[in-house]
Structure formats: structure tokens, C-alpha cells
Amino acid sequence: MPFEQGHEHATGRPKNAPNKKIEAIRTAFADLVVGNLDNMQDWLNRAAETQPVKALQIMSDLAQYSLPKLKQVDSKLEMGDSLIQKITIEVNAKRPEDTSDDSLSK
């Protein structure tokens, strides 16, 4: 049931005004994370000992809160008669010596 016209709260919260309860929850959660940064590194190290894939998933999940999300960009390149006939992409990545293929499949 809406307020009657002329009531002091009839217009509600002004546009773009923050919700005080949500802001308090965000602040409390941010304080909790900052207060546990050292513990988080320890927890991640322990998870990586037995489940390295799970540790990577945790890092990936946390990254969305600290890194900007990238947008997909579609591009159409028209070059007509091109001199480019072949493009090769080579990736050289070294694994840590103590990591085997078996430990990554867990």
C-alpha cells in the first residue's frame, strides 16, 4: 500500500542514494577480507597442496572482485589482397619442476 500523496516519505529514497544497510554490509565484508589477507594466503597455500585446480578456481573467483572484467571485442578486418599468408602463435610456458600432470588433473 503506497503512502498518501503529501506524506513525508511518499517519494521514497532519492535516486542514486545509497541503501544504508547494503552499504554497511559491504563495509563489514571489506573489513573482514582486509583483516584476513594473511590468513587467505595461508588457506590458499593449504588448498593448493592437495587440490591445485581448486586453488586456481579460488583465485579466479576472487579475481572478479579486484580486477576489471574484460569485454569481448569482435572485429572485422578486411584487407583485400593481403601479403599475410600465415600467422603462427607459439606459447612457451614452463611448469614448476615439482608439478606433474597427475597433480593437475585432480
N, C-alpha and C positions, 0 to 999 in steps of 0.2 A: 504494500500500500504506500504510494508516494506521499510526500509532505504536501500540505495545502499550500497554495500559492501565497507568497509573502512570509512564510516561515523562515527563520534564520538559516536553517540547513537545507532549504529547498533546492539549492543549486548543487549541493554535494561538494566533493573535493575539487578544487580548481584544476584545470587541465595542466598536465605535466608536473603537478605537485607530487612529491614522493609519498608513498604509503609508509607511514612511520613504523608499523610492525614489521613489514618486509625489510625495511632499511635496518632495523635493529637486528634482525636475524642475519642479514648479510654481514653486518659489522661483527657480530659474535662469531660467525663462522670464519671470517677472515682472521680474527684474533686467534681462534683455535688453530688454524693452519700455521700462522706465523709462529705461534708458541710451540709447535711440534715439528718444525723444519728438520732439526737434528734427528728426531725420532723417525720421521718419514724416510730419511736416507737409510737409517738402520733397518727399518721394516722392508724397504725395497731391496736392500742387500740380502736379507734373510730369504725373501721370496725368490730372488734370483739364484740362490744356492740350489734349491730343489726344483724350481719351475721357472726357468729363464724366459719362456714365452709369456707366462703370466706376468712377470716383472715388466716386460716390454709393453704388455697390454695396459698395465697400471700407468706406466709413463705416458703412453699415448692418450689414455683417458684424462690424465691430469694436464696434458699439454693444451687441451682445448680451453682451459681456464687461464692460461698465461701467454699463449701465442695467438696472434690474429688468424682467423680462418682464411684460407685462400679460396678465391673463386675460380671456377673453371672458365677458361677463356677459349672460345672457338675462333679460329682464324681461317680465312680462305686466302690462299696465296696463288695468284695467277702470274705465271712468268712467261707464258708463251713458249717460244723455242729457247729452252734453257741449256746452259752449258753443264749444269749439275746432272750427273748420270747416276751417282751412287752416294749415299750417305751412310756412314758406319759409326755406330756409337759403341764404345768399348768402356766397360766398367771394371776396374780393378779394385777389389776390396779384400783386405786381409782380415782373417779371423784371429782372435786371440788363440795362442797355442794350446791352451788347456780346454778349449771348447771343441767338442766333437759333434758330428752330425746327429748322433743319437740323443745328445742332451737338448738339441734344439727341437726335436720332434715331440717332446713331452707336452 
